[in-house]
């Protein structure tokens, strides 16, 4: 999954986790085995892969996972 997400590095996304929380930001980095980093404003948040339910690109409203 890491390579799929790296393709969209630097693009605004909306990530929904398995608990229903929505995180919006820009993909800031990917740890190939553990998860991804999203930057929203001045905060950088780590989201583990096992928590991710879906990822949408905000510009085209396209689901990438």
C-alpha positions in Angstrom: 0.0 0.0 0.0 2.9 2.3 0.6 3.9 2.6 -3.1 0.3 3.4 -4.0 0.2 6.3 -1.5 3.6 7.6 -2.5 2.2 8.1 -6.0 0.0 10.9 -4.6 2.7 12.5 -2.4 2.1 16.2 -1.8 -1.6 16.1 -2.8 -4.5 17.0 -0.6 -6.4 13.9 0.7 -9.2 13.0 3.1 -8.5 9.8 5.1 -11.2 8.0 7.0 -10.1 5.7 9.8 -11.9 2.6 11.0 -13.4 4.5 13.9 -15.2 6.9 11.5 -12.9 9.9 12.1 -11.9 12.0 9.0 -8.5 13.5 8.7 -7.8 16.1 6.0 -4.4 17.2 4.9 -1.5 16.8 2.4 0.4 13.5 2.2 3.8 14.4 3.8 5.5 11.0 3.9 5.1 7.2 4.0 6.7 4.6 6.1 6.6 1.6 3.8 5.8 -0.9 6.6 3.9 1.1 9.3 1.8 4.0 7.9 1.6 7.5 6.4 2.1 11.1 7.6 -0.4 13.8 6.8 0.3 17.5 7.3 -2.6 19.8 8.1 -1.6 23.3 8.9 1.4 23.2 11.2 0.6 19.7 12.6 2.0 16.4 11.2 -0.1 13.4 12.0 0.9 9.7 11.7 -1.8 7.3 10.6 -1.0 3.5 10.8 -2.1 1.5 7.8 -4.2 -0.9 9.9 -6.5 2.1 10.9 -7.1 3.4 7.3 -10.5 2.5 5.9 -10.4 4.8 2.9 -8.4 7.6 1.2 -9.9 10.2 -1.2 -8.1 12.8 -3.3 -9.7 16.1 -2.5 -9.0 17.7 -5.9 -10.7 15.1 -8.1 -12.8 13.3 -5.3 -11.3 10.0 -6.4 -10.9 7.1 -4.0 -7.4 5.7 -4.0 -7.8 3.1 -1.3 
